[in-house]
Amino acid sequence: MKIISKLWIFIGALIVLSPLGLFLPEHFKAGSAWGEWGVDEMQQLVGYIPKGLEKLSSFWSAPLPDYAFKGWEEKPFVSLSFAYIFSAAIGILICVAAVFIIARLLTKKDK
């Protein structure tokens, strides 16, 4: 088996395992996943909001906030797992497409 095939199998396994991000923080009563804090959570954790975070917090909003579709926040675990898997697959496809486009532009041959 080629190394690229093994890589895609590994990425597929990570996509399927992505719903663990829903289950584990709740199971261990850990709150949000590390590094996914919003402005409110940062205020609670640190006691203040860094100026850069406060300035940029309204600049960007995620296309799939909380990795779920709009209105799915209270859906059962199975539905949220589907949304997590979908979100992971879309994110990986976007990253792969960006890498291919950049590689194509950088390796463009003169004619």
N, C-alpha and C positions, 0 to 999 in steps of 0.2 A: 504494500500500500504506500502510495506517495505521501510525502510529508504534508503536502497541501490538503490531501484528503483527511489526514489525521487532524489537521488544524480545523477544518470545517466541522468534523465530528465533535471536536472539543468545544468549539463555539456553539454548536447546536445543543450540546449537553448543558452548557452554561445558560443558554436561553431557557431551556426547560427547567433548570433549577432556580431561575430568577424569582419565582414566587416565594422562595425562602426568605426574601427580603420583607415579605408581609408577615410571615409566621414567626420568625425568630425574635425580632424586636418585641413583638407582643407577648410571646411565650416567656421571655426573660424580663419582661417589664422594663425594657430599655428605652422606651419612647421612640423618637425618630432614629433612623439610621444615621451613622456618624457622617457628618459633613453635609447633611441634607436639611440643615436648619434654616428656617425662615427668619425674618427680622424679629418676630415676637419670641421665638425660641432662643435666638441669640441673646436677646435682652435678659431672658430668664437664666440662661447658662452662665453668661459672662458678667452681667450686671450693666452693660452698656451696649450700644450698637456702634461698631466701627464706622467712621465717617464714609469710607469708600463703599461699604455695604449699604449704608443708609441711602447714599446718593444713587447707587445702581440698582437698588431693590425694585424700583418701579420701571426700570428700563427694559427688563427682559421678563417675559412670562413663558413658562414651558408650554409646548404644544399639547402635551398630555400631562397636566399637573397631577402629581401623586401617582404617575404611571397608570392612570385610569381614565376612562372616558367620562365626559361631563355627565353628572348625575349618577354615577356609579359608586360614589363614596360609601354608601351604606349597603351595597350588594353583598351577597354571601362570598365566602372565601374562594369558591370555585370560579365565580365570575371575575373576581378581582385577579385571580391567578391567570385567567385568560388574558385580561388586560395587561398584566405584567409581561407575559410572554409576547404579546403583540407589540408592546412598547419596546422590548428588548430587540425583537426582530427588526422593527423599523429603524431603531437607532443604529444597529449594526449595518443594515443596508445603506443608510445614509453615509456612514463612515467609510464603508467599502467603496461606494460610488465616488465620494470625494477623493479618496486615495487614487482610484483609477483615473479620474479626470486630471488630477495634479500630475500623476505619472505620465499620462499621455501628453500633457502640455510641456513637461520638462524633457521628454524624450522625442519630441517632434523633430523629424528630419527635414532638412532643407531640400527643396527640389529644384 
